[in-house]
């Protein structure tokens, strides 16, 4: 089975883990983020985690191999301190 971003990207934000607030909270705590940090979110998908990280960091760069995922991230999670 190969990755099909066109099929998966529109439904990615419906995945159970992406909507669990406790997951995002634990992730942020585990990173021990500082406001001066520039963080790279590799495999950012639609930018859900990047958006959470951006609340605590100076800058977040989201990287993904799927242009379809990045298009959604840019549309839904376009914050001043996030670049995709």
Secondary structure by P-SEA (a helix, b strand, c coil): ccccccccccccccccccccaaaaaaaaaaacccccccccccccccaaaaaaaaacccbbbbbbccaaaaaaaaaccccccccc
